[in-house]
Amino acid sequence: MPVAVGDTSMANVMEPDEAATAQVYRWAYRFLQNHHDAQDATQEVLTRWIQRRALVVENRTAWLRRTTINCCIDAIRARSRPAPQPDAPDNVVVPAAAAAQRELRERIATSLASLSDQQRTVVVAKLYDRETFASIAAAMNLSVSTVKTHYLRALRAMRGALKDFAEVRI
Amino acid sequence: MIGKMDCSTVAKLMADYLGDELTAEQREALIMHLAACTVCEAEVRTLQRTIEQMKQLETVSMTNAMAHTRNLAIVRRRPLVQRMFLASLKAAAVLAFGVLVGRYTTPSAAPAPPSSIPVPAPVSASIAPQQPEEHDDMPIHPDWINLARKQVAPRSSFAGRLMLIAESGKPASAG
């Protein structure tokens, strides 16, 4: 169950609870497709949160999501070794599809990294967390029309990065 | 205008359509427009394909994520300023400890007197009776002086006996 972006009650909680930690893990796993790397990213994000908890963070969920995405992008960029095989427990992934999925993941990460911070936040919140434009706008202190503009621009930018990629069926 | 919507209206509603936030009526009208307009249809179709590609990155369920993060140990690193302060404090403590150890373990570094200068032999207080110091401003009672002499040269020692004999002019009684 995704954590609501506009959940202001969570902003007062200093320590990430179990649900928030699991949500960070889910974000990380989506981009890294590996439990070990997802755990590392989760640990890094939560450590950063604890270090910065004295600072004012208006929306903890938005901060955790943005930081998780940035950590995952950094991890994918910095990864020089061959990526381990995905071991998703929910899906049985054949090796050929896993290799294609890995390439897709790297392309998505690269294209996400080329987006602005706001575009990246909007597209992830909308596509993966199934937030509404209104809730995203409220969390980001933007107008709904601005959020929609970010969404379309992000999709068009990613379309250019993924247009020549063969569709992968898992 | 094609159908109930024109292309500009479709462009305005495209984000809502791709985000699945249109009403049923708006959605129906937009689909009718896409069926007739190739430009808008190509735009929507390619963006929908991008969305499908991005959604291929699936993730684990919340229950599975909780199972993988339940025993996650968070490294509670201190903030950078605090870490730097503690590191400097440790360095200062180590330095102070080293200085103290060095001061109390190394031999005295006092310079020895040069051999050309004769060092006066220490005058034994038992052999050379000390003369009472003369203080013009504060006279000393003779009893205090005698007491001091007895303390310096007690009767039990040979030198003390000699001194007492010299002072009294007769041998001191044993006992």
Interface residues (C-beta under 8 A of the other chain):
Chain A: M1 E18 A19 T21 A22 Q23 V24 Y25 R26 W27 Y29 R30 F31 Q33 H35 A38 Q39 T42 Q43 L46 T47 I50 Q51 A54 A88 P89 D90 N91 Q101 L104 R105 I108 V123 K126 L127 Y128 T132 F133 K148 T149 Y151 L152 L155 R156 M158 R159 L162 K163 F165 E167 V168 I170
Chain B: M14 A15 D16 L18 G19 E21 T46 L47 R49 T50 I51 E52 Q53 M54 K55 Q56 L57 E58 T59 V60 S61 M62 N64 A65 M66 H68 T69 R70 L72 A73 I74 V75 R76 R77 P79
